[in-house]
Amino acid sequence: MLHTKGIVFRTVRFQESSLIVDVYTEEKGLMSFFMNSVFHSKNSRLSSLLQIGQSLDLVAYYSDKKELHRIKEVSPDYIYSSLPNHIHKAAVATFIIELCRHCIKGQTPNPELFQYIRRCLILLDRQEDFDPNFHLKFMIRFCSFIGFNPVNNFSESNNSFDLMNAHFTSFDIHNKYCVDIEKSKNLNKLLNDEYSSEKTLHLQYEARSQMLELLILYYKLHIEQFGELKSPSVYKSIL
């Protein structure tokens, strides 16, 4: 028997009333669960618990010889108050989960990474003033958990970020991985900007969009078969 916290990453409907649920767990990493009769009227509470990004406390029947497991008991680990009904927060949460799904593979536990994702979703929910840079800050700090943390050595001479080598260097027009100076300055500001309930860094819409595209490219260069993200286009359309 396994008792762990988990975050819902994906749900796939199976036949009329069942689900296969991918959950990123604190104890065992990414796991898949088969759940019967989720959509029966008597289980309306259960279906509401299995929303993407929901933080769960679960007890499961576990065997390291199986790929698909069953949940014995499940309850909310944290109940979101504003996130589900705030269009911008919900879009950011969707993006965060999709990004995590593209980066986290297999049953390799990483409790620190799990707690980082969990804390960020709770912080997003609790923000009184929505921070439009939240997703960018998440992406930057997420890198440290998956092996390609950008080095913040920005200076007057090291004024261009090298996407391949993950540090700032002198701008070289012949290096296709060197980011232009203005975008590099914004990246440096984001690297220095902490999570806060207050918007500590002001970026115009276009600059935020450029940062998002830049960071997605950075991920693609460092994660094999990263694939295409669907949520950024939706996210851009509502901001």
Secondary structure, 3 states (H helix, E strand, C coil): CEEEEEEEEEEEEECCCEEEEEEEECCCEEEEEEECCCCCHHHHHHHHHCCCCCEEEEEEECCCCCCEEEEEEEEECCCCCCHHHCHHHHHHHHHHHHHHHHHCCCCCCCHHHHHHHHHHHHHHHHCCCCCCCHHHHHHHHHHHHHCCCCECCCCCCCCEEECCCCEEECCCCCCCCECCHHHHHHHHHHHHCCCCCCCCCCCCHHHHHHHHHHHHHHHHHHCCCCCCCCHHHHHHHHC
